[in-house]
Amino acid sequence: MNRGKRERLGRGLEALLGDFLDDRRVPDPSDVRTLPLQRIHPNPFQPRKEFPQEELEELARSIQDNGLLQPILVRRRPGEAGDWELVAGERRLRAVSLLGWSEVPVWVREVDDQTLLVLALVENLQREALGPLEEAEGYKTLADSFGLTQAEIAQAVGKDRSTVANTLRLLQLPPSVRRLVAGGGLSAGHVRPLLALDDPVRAADIAQKAAREGWSVRRVEEMVRTRREGGRNKTPARSPRMDPLLKTLEEELRKVLGTRVILRRGRKGQGVIEIPFLDVQDFERIFALVAGREASEVVE
């Protein structure tokens, strides 16, 4: 993707997000039209897969009492005259459908596929409506379908680059572990330590026990460390009087890099930072976070 296209994406997002993801904005009546619900098709890039029925019924009651305060956002459906495609507002569209509406107020805007996906992602992220795997799949689509780097994705959705990188790593988990996360049995924090295991069977075994017995994140981390050390729960050698500030910084590095960073200090104040990685892809992820550049930008 060339630089000009990236810049157009940024300007388009700024305009669209400012106008259509702010629930406080009062629409200009001249800018609103009414369309039949049956002619509005779902957003093909919608990252959210689950819409709890109770949540939709609550929204429907609110709309019934107060009206639809903000029109939904649509675009013309490519190649189909008279049909439209949802850009933002799927919860509102589903709610008015529950109320039996045949028509709905809309804003019509020209939006390309790339902006369509980012808008859907940002709308759901703002409302904290996405599960961690749905969020990861959205980022993956931006990378695979549109060629965006992790830095570009982070800028587009308003997240830190490290957050995007660590969220994408969840897609490396075994399918059985991903199902536990999708079903709410485990959080992203619970399963992230499992990425350090190269045996998917062991990872799945720990995940299932953690979900069944209600383990804390710390317990999962300890179990992963024990498994990696061959059943011997050893603690890496370090100074018994390690500076509390350094321990805090070590923990922060672990969070940012999404891996088990270890600080080792010598007697004269010198030290070593150990940053393990799983494979080439994981090394490139860590390199991008540390260097601020993609590995592909350094090695052509």
Residue, then its C-alpha position, 0 to 999 in steps of 0.5 A: m500500500n503506497r503512502g498516498k493511500r495511507e494518508r487518505l485512510g487517515r483523513g477519511l477516518e478522522a472525518l468519519l469517526g468524528d461525525f459518526l462514532d460520537d453519540r452526542r452529535v445531533p444530526d442535521p435533518s437535511d443529511v438524513r434519509t430513510l431506507p427500508l430495513q430489507r435493503i440494508h445488508p450486514n457489514p461484511f467486515q464486521p469483527r463482532k460475531e456475538f450480539p447478546q439478546e439481552e443487550l439488544e432487547e435493552l437497546a430496543r426498549s431504550i429506542q422505543d422510549n426515546g427514539l433513535l437518537q443517531p441514524i445508522l451509517v450506510r454506503r451503497r452496496p457495490g454492484e447492486a443498485g438500490d441496495w445498501e451496506l451497513v458501515a456502523g450501527e449494527r446494534r441499533l439496526r438489530a434493535v429496531s428490527l426487534l421492534g418491527w420497524s420496516e424503515v430506519p433513518v440513515w446517513v449515506r457516505e462513500v466508504d471504501d473497504q479498508t475504511l469500512l473495516v477500520l470504522a467497524l473495529v473502532e466503533n466496537l473498540q470504543r464500546e468495548a464490545l469485542g472479545p480479544l479474539e474478535e479484536a485479533e481477527g480484525y487486526k489480522t484482516l487489516a494486515d492480510s487484506f490491506g497490507l497494514t503494518q502493526a504500527e499503522i493498525a495501532q495508529a488507525v484504531g488508537k491503540d499502542r503498537s504493543t497492544v496490537a502485537n500482543t493481541l495478534r499473538l492470541l491467534q497462535l494459540p491452539p483452537s481448543v484454547r481459543r474456544l475457551v477465550a471466545g466462550g468467556g472461560l478464560s481471559a486474554g491475560h490467562v492464556r497469554p503465558l501459554l504462548a511460551l509453550d511449544d507443545p499445544v497439548r500441554a497448553a490446552d491441558i493447562a488452559q482446561k484446568a485453569a478454566r475448570e478450577g478458576w485459576s488466577v493469571r499468576r497461577v497459570e504463569e507459575m504452571v507454564r514456568t514449571r512445565r518449561e523447566g521440566g517440572r522443576n519450579k526453579t527461579p532464575a538466578r538473580s540478586p536477592r536484593m534486587d532493586p524494587l524499581l528494577k523489578t517494577l521495570e522488569e514487569e513492565l517490559r514483560k507486559v510491553l513485549g508480551t514475553r518473559v523478560i528477565l533482568r540479571r545484575g552483576r555485583k558491580g552494577q552491570g547486568v543483562i536483559e534476557i528476552p526469549f522468543l518462540d520462533v522467527q515470527d515472534f522474534e520479528r514481533i519483539f524486534a518491531l516493538v524494541a526497534g520501532r521498525e518492522a524487520s522487513e524495513v531493515v532486511e530487504 
